[in-house]
Each structure stands twice: as C-alpha cells, then as structure tokens.
C-alpha cells in the first residue's frame, strides 16, 4: 500500500549532525529533508556509518541535531527542552535495539509491565506479549527464552504503551535468518494491527521488500527513496 497521501507524522528540514570539530569532525548527516507518514512501515537501508542510526536517534529525541529542524506532527522537536523531550519519548515513541536490554531477574510480563506502569493509556502486558506471539511465555525469565523470543519481549515492551511510532535499530542484527523473520513478523503485526508508524534500520537489503517505503542512506545523505507497490510479507523473506 502506498502511504504518500497520508498525514505527515515526521518532517525534517536541513537536518545536519556533526560530531567533533575541525580536522576530526565527522559529518553523520548532511542536510536531510524528508517526510514520514502515519501508519507507514519504513526501512532505512545503508551500510554502517551512512547516518541512518543518527537519523533514527534524532527522530526519537535521543540525540539533538547540529542544525536543521524536526517536526513531530505540528510540534518542533528541535525546540523542545529536556523535560519536553522526556515526555515525548515516554508518551509517543517505542524503541527496539539490536540487543534486548531485558532485566534478567524479571519475567517477560514484568519486563513489559515496567513500561505500562508509567504510560498514559497502556495495554495489558499479557496483551502486548500475545500480539507478538508470546502469550504462553509470560512467566519465563530472559534466560529461559531464545534470542528471538527475547527480542519479541523487547518489542512487546516498546509497544505496550501504545506509541504512535516504533523505532527499531537493527532488530534482527543478532539473530539468524529464521529467527529474524519471526521478529520481523512481530513488527509487521504491530504496524498492521495497531497502525503504529514503524521505522526499521537494517543493512540487509532483503528486509526492504516488506516496507511501504525504502530510504537508502549513504554518506549522511538520502541516496534514494522508493515505494514498494507490492510488499512481501515477512514470512516470505529469506537471506
């Protein structure tokens, strides 16, 4: 499905990020102009160092840009103070990273409940786990779960607060192909069932086939942007 007629959820203008200064300055982003739309599943594709993780961190309010603007709906994130950014992250954004960051001494349900306890309108932890196919693993500790199951708990934790946006940075990077596809199916389900705008970072070009749009990053710039007229379900992917 093409989403280009949908409502804009993110808009960036001249987004630039420079680490360091002088001769050792690293230009991670070099003036990104982009719009992302409600309900899209977007894949950011590119090699390490291309700027995609920096871009994601700025969208998520984890890192400020050096220059340029980011708007979430009609609010300028780049004008927010620290307290406003904290509220934005807590209420609107779910994060999934390559490593699961689960608390070992808590069960899957308890790991998810950490988020629901501070959310405005949370899902029940059990419902979030069921959405990613782990309804029978509620009482298992991380050490009793496979890598793919732990990552799905991390997704359940991220979406249990009903965020408008799910940002995933290399969510299959530590997993084999078969397990990674199960994790991608969970992200796909969240996007479809909850309408959550979902952005997935990967260096794996195969994963791009499941996206509504694919944005290729290279050297801190958008190298290309394309829409998938015919998305492939995650279960049909292989690498």
Secondary structure as GFF3:
##gff-version 3
##sequence-region A 1 239
A	DSSP	beta_strand	8	19	.	.	.	ID=ss1
A	DSSP	three_ten_helix	22	24	.	.	.	ID=ss2
A	DSSP	beta_strand	26	37	.	.	.	ID=ss3
A	DSSP	beta_strand	41	45	.	.	.	ID=ss4
A	DSSP	alpha_helix	52	59	.	.	.	ID=ss5
A	DSSP	beta_strand	67	72	.	.	.	ID=ss6
A	DSSP	beta_strand	75	76	.	.	.	ID=ss7
A	DSSP	three_ten_helix	77	79	.	.	.	ID=ss8
A	DSSP	alpha_helix	82	92	.	.	.	ID=ss9
A	DSSP	beta_strand	93	96	.	.	.	ID=ss10
A	DSSP	alpha_helix	108	116	.	.	.	ID=ss11
A	DSSP	alpha_helix	125	131	.	.	.	ID=ss12
A	DSSP	three_ten_helix	142	144	.	.	.	ID=ss13
A	DSSP	alpha_helix	147	159	.	.	.	ID=ss14
A	DSSP	beta_strand	165	169	.	.	.	ID=ss15
A	DSSP	alpha_helix	177	194	.	.	.	ID=ss16
A	DSSP	beta_strand	197	202	.	.	.	ID=ss17
A	DSSP	three_ten_helix	205	210	.	.	.	ID=ss18
A	DSSP	beta_strand	213	218	.	.	.	ID=ss19
A	DSSP	beta_strand	221	227	.	.	.	ID=ss20
A	DSSP	three_ten_helix	234	236	.	.	.	ID=ss21
###
